[in-house]
């Protein structure tokens, strides 16, 4: 039996801290209430978990009012709420050419409804020049929406500079931090972020089915859905106050209990320590793979400009074949293809071929990295 080496943390983090598993199990066994539905003890305990999780996220992102955070199923759900809840026909929105389909597909849909969409090109390493964003702004520009870091190349985007630009131009600034929350510092005040979409199951160490959207005070987002919230039940009109306005239906409270434990683990460990650990692993991985004949690595050469995500190919070998061989022969869990980011692949020149992606995490070991390097070397030697 081949030992599994998990190198797909950009898709979902694994393993989680033990405290995350314990928190979910404890909630399911000993609480189980539906938050906001009644005043029994189980319901109140569940509500307390929800509020503690909001407050932990608010502290992590420097959000002054935790009630401006609405929980969602994932970052895609949150992005759809933000884009479709604000943009209207005639509005202009700007993105980068490195966006995930979580942004690109809703905007394609909206562009068919009369929203004008401009994609600002990034360079072959996926890097953005903020000045190009400035040049794209027009009189009807309503929003700049962009990712914090690429799920393909790991390229870290200059969100502080773009946020300052958006603020100067009186344009809304929305950030997709799916790849960075829990690894890179994010400050909504410092970066002038009006909307922040996050997911719980990646570097925040929570479960799948968790995420959310921060909406700055004074900004109204029209809800995608209407229904039960546990508040103002006597009215047929949906509540307009946050977070109820964007939280119809029962939340994934066991998942949010796990998310709370994940954020607490990050705080206890230290964001800087997590980032440093992942950078050490990436340096080892890049150095090892770069020495292998026939291997192409994509993204910034300066490792300080990327997260722990590495896309690569072996000359003469299909990325899907490479991925399967790594999995079945060596037990290395990875991802191949277009990674739900065709615009990014077009940007770096791999749209036709796709790539094989490795994404180590905080719990990856140096031995795991060495095994990946050795496996790629052996597979490349067969070509």
HELIX and SHEET records of a PDB file:
HELIX    1   1 UNK A   18  UNK A   30  1                                  13    
HELIX    2   2 UNK A   41  UNK A   61  1                                  21    
HELIX    3   3 UNK A   66  UNK A   68  5                                   3    
HELIX    4   4 UNK A   75  UNK A   84  1                                  10    
HELIX    5   5 UNK A  101  UNK A  111  1                                  11    
HELIX    6   6 UNK A  130  UNK A  136  1                                   7    
HELIX    7   7 UNK A  159  UNK A  168  1                                  10    
HELIX    8   8 UNK A  244  UNK A  246  5                                   3    
HELIX    9   9 UNK A  253  UNK A  269  1                                  17    
HELIX   10  10 UNK A  271  UNK A  290  1                                  20    
HELIX   11  11 UNK A  303  UNK A  305  5                                   3    
HELIX   12  12 UNK A  319  UNK A  330  1                                  12    
HELIX   13  13 UNK A  342  UNK A  348  1                                   7    
HELIX   14  14 UNK A  366  UNK A  381  1                                  16    
SHEET    1   A 2 UNK A   5  UNK A   6  0                                        
SHEET    2   A 2 UNK A 332  UNK A 333  1                                        
SHEET    1   B 7 UNK A  69  UNK A  72  0                                        
SHEET    2   B 7 UNK A 211  UNK A 215 -1                                        
SHEET    3   B 7 UNK A 195  UNK A 199 -1                                        
SHEET    4   B 7 UNK A 172  UNK A 176  1                                        
SHEET    5   B 7 UNK A 141  UNK A 147  1                                        
SHEET    6   B 7 UNK A  92  UNK A  96  1                                        
SHEET    7   B 7 UNK A 116  UNK A 120  1                                        
SHEET    1   C 4 UNK A 295  UNK A 298  0                                        
SHEET    2   C 4 UNK A 310  UNK A 314 -1                                        
SHEET    3   C 4 UNK A 355  UNK A 358 -1                                        
SHEET    4   C 4 UNK A 335  UNK A 337 -1                                        
END                                                                             
